[in-house]
């Protein structure tokens, strides 16, 4: 009988330690998620290119570990699109054709979109803005 109680006690303690171990991993840091803006942004640089057709097409994705940011990206999509379209139209050809200029443009896009989230939902947990497509022709 004593052996049976010891075996039951050991089994019970094993389950408790396994449950505790498994429960400890669920509190780990959240993984980044992405919201992809499906429609690309297309900008015409005709005025700046001596009347030669020059276009820039950019697809954008937002990254955050905060699900509130990503769920609000969709509800604020018209404002985000307008802000990005305005930002991209402000650029000149020299800026968008250099790697440094692209990096600055990406940083400016991040700052403007993060400002939208701060203003609309008082949350600035946007981690990054990525240009998933950047076509210049």
Secondary structure as UniProt FT lines:
FT   HELIX           2..26
FT   STRAND          33..44
FT   HELIX           46..48
FT   TURN            49..51
FT   STRAND          55..64
FT   HELIX           67..75
FT   HELIX           77..89
FT   HELIX           93..97
FT   HELIX           99..121
FT   STRAND          128..136
//
